[in-house]
Amino acid sequence: MGRVVRFQSVLTNEIYTFPTVQESFSTNFRDALNRTNRIPGADGGYSEDGDGRSPSAIGRIQLTIVLVARQRSEMQALRDALAEIRDWGMGRLFYQPEDSTTGERWAWCKVNNISISEQLDKHTDLFQRVTLDFQAADPFWYRATGLATWGAGSTVRWNTTSTPWGGTPTAVSGVNTTVTLTNNGNAYTLPQFTLYCAAGQTITNPIIRRERAGNVIDEVRWAGTLVAGETLYIDCFQQRIYLNSSPAYDQRFTFRHAKWFRLDPGANTVRVLLANAGDAFNFNARFYHRYVTP
């Protein structure tokens, strides 16, 4: 089986590396909160979530490790170092699956509880069992490739449409361009779109649309025109809009779903629509592969 590797603070980048002796690990990320109500006088009930997926519960991660001291005088320092992560606030808990070629996955979480029971007859001064409980407001595991900067100055990895971030994005032109975006995770993920006009290019009323079997599932729109040198940034993960680095979440932007834009596991057909046949721009999509399994 895999194992938890480390916990890294978002605010300070401090890192705690977990010992290799780990007895148990579990999460509830696969749990769904199905909301079904009874119908008076009828069999069964109806789902408040409709035909779509039900929301996830607040994430909980439980881990039991064993601290090992070579001498009794060392154990207190080991306990103190572990207890310190309670004060770090939000961090990323990294997990390495059994297949190391798949890369690490992480969850955004905070320490909820660190249970340390000292028992002299169990020799806990040399072998100390510790149970940690983490709470994840966002109950998903993430993995990615390509480099980008993620809040608070920490460096993480993204996936891109075709080349590493900083390379050549997808060239879009005309009124209708189709792009395939592949999410290798087993849960939907939320992308970040960058639309950039190079010299001689314009964008008029762009629409980014995800389709499945010919049906429109997700769609974001921008009403307006961008000219050479201008950039429109649509961050569906943190629900932010920037036009030329200035906040621009206003009436010009509209969306179809409360999550703005989702990429399902596997290949996603994304259509980029423009108002004029002569419109053209550089399009880049970045996203994490997202999982409900570590």
C-alpha positions, -999 to 999 in steps of 0.1 A, spaced: 0 0 0 10 36 -3 19 59 26 16 95 38 48 113 31 47 148 46 26 178 56 36 212 42 22 245 56 6 269 31 16 300 50 52 293 59 62 263 37 74 244 68 75 207 63 70 177 86 81 144 72 62 114 85 80 83 98 79 52 76 62 31 102 25 37 96 -2 13 109 -34 26 94 -48 52 69 -84 60 59 -105 88 44 -142 95 37 -136 113 4 -157 87 -14 -188 94 8 -218 112 -8 -244 132 10 -275 121 -8 -305 143 0 -337 123 -5 -371 133 9 -402 112 13 -433 119 -7 -465 116 14 -487 87 3 -462 74 -22 -434 48 -23 -399 60 -20 -390 97 -23 -373 122 -46 -337 134 -48 -331 170 -41 -299 167 -61 -317 157 -93 -299 135 -118 -265 149 -110 -239 138 -85 -246 144 -49 -222 166 -29 -194 152 -9 -191 153 29 -165 174 47 -133 155 42 -117 135 70 -83 118 69 -72 95 97 -36 83 101 -19 62 127 19 63 129 46 51 153 73 74 165 105 54 172 133 67 195 168 52 197 170 65 233 143 74 258 155 110 260 147 114 223 110 107 224 98 140 239 115 159 211 97 136 185 63 143 202 69 180 203 79 182 166 48 164 155 25 184 177 38 216 162 20 210 129 -13 217 147 -2 254 147 5 255 110 -31 259 98 -39 250 62 -14 227 45 -10 201 19 -9 165 31 11 144 5 4 108 -2 26 85 -23 6 56 -39 20 21 -41 29 27 -78 56 54 -74 55 61 -111 21 78 -107 36 106 -86 24 121 -53 -11 133 -46 -20 158 -20 -51 171 -1 -56 206 13 -64 201 50 -59 212 86 -50 192 117 -81 184 136 -66 163 164 -33 146 174 -39 118 199 -8 107 219 -14 82 247 16 76 269 17 42 286 47 32 305 39 -5 304 37 -3 266 72 13 263 59 44 247 91 62 256 107 42 227 77 33 205 49 59 206 17 52 186 1 85 174 -33 89 157 -38 121 136 -71 134 124 -71 159 95 -101 179 82 -104 188 45 -129 214 35 -122 205 -1 -125 167 0 -103 158 -30 -68 146 -38 -48 164 -64 -20 155 -88 -5 174 -118 23 180 -142 39 212 -155 50 241 -133 29 270 -121 27 291 -89 -1 285 -65 -11 311 -38 12 320 -9 42 315 -31 43 277 -30 52 259 -62 29 231 -74 22 214 -107 -4 218 -134 -16 199 -164 -18 218 -197 -36 213 -230 -5 201 -249 27 216 -237 43 225 -203 32 259 -189 52 286 -205 52 267 -238 31 273 -269 -6 274 -261 -34 262 -284 -40 286 -314 -77 294 -317 -92 311 -348 -126 315 -365 -160 311 -350 -156 275 -339 -126 256 -325 -127 222 -307 -101 213 -280 -98 181 -261 -89 184 -224 -81 151 -205 -85 149 -168 -67 117 -156 -83 118 -122 -115 100 -111 -134 131 -100 -143 163 -119 -118 191 -118 -120 229 -122 -98 245 -149 -81 278 -153 -84 294 -188 -61 321 -203 -71 339 -235 -43 361 -249 -43 383 -280 -10 385 -298 -1 412 -324 -29 416 -350 -54 394 -331 -88 402 -316 -113 383 -295 -150 392 -296 -176 377 -272 -157 344 -265 -177 314 -253 -160 283 -238 -184 253 -239 -181 217 -227 -203 193 -246 -212 156 -241 -231 137 -268 -240 170 -284 -255 185 -253 -240 216 -236 -230 207 -200 -209 237 -190 -204 271 -205 -187 304 -196 -191 336 -216 -174 370 -218 -192 399 -235 -167 423 -250 -137 427 -273 -100 421 -265 -73 435 -287 -36 428 -292 -17 426 -259 -47 420 -237 -53 389 -216 -85 374 -201 -80 350 -172 -109 328 -160 -100 309 -129 -128 284 -122 -110 268 -93 -110 300 -72 -138 317 -92 -119 348 -102 -118 368 -134 -90 391 -144 -87 413 -175 -51 425 -180 -43 416 -143 -72 437 -130 -102 421 -113 -131 419 -138 -158 397 -123 -188 418 -134 -218 417 -157 -197 410 -188 -191 374 -174 -218 348 -173 -219 311 -166 -242 281 -168 -234 261 -137 -225 273 -101 -191 257 -105 -185 277 -137 -167 249 -156 -161 213 -148 -139 187 -165 -151 152 -160 -127 122 -156 -113 113 -190 -114 132 -223 -136 163 -224 -147 180 -256 -144 217 -252 -157 241 -279 -144 277 -282 -168 300 -300 -161 335 -313 -183 362 -328 -162 369 -359 -145 347 -385 -115 369 -383 -110 365 -345 -80 347 -333 -61 342 -300 -39 319 -279 -58 296 -256 -43 278 -226 -61 256 -201 -45 244 -168 -59 221 -142 -51 196 -115 -59 159 -120 -84 154 -92 -93 122 -72 -115 109 -44 -89 82 -38 -53 89 -25 
